[in-house]
Amino acid sequence: MPTALKLYTPFESLRFRDEVGEEIEGRARKLETRNG
């Protein structure tokens, strides 16, 4: 079994999505503040 697939568990997937979501939210807030 490839290591990449073995590491890609549902828990890791959820954690990765959370981190990406927070990053996108932060960028959106910065854009909103800049646009006033």
C-alpha positions, 0 to 999 in steps of 0.5 A: 500500500502506497504511503501517501494513501496510507497517510490519507485517512478520513481524520487527516483529510478533515484536519487538512480541510479545516486548515485550508478553510481557516487560511481561506477565511483569513484571506477573505477577511483581509480582502474585506478589510482592505476594501472597507 
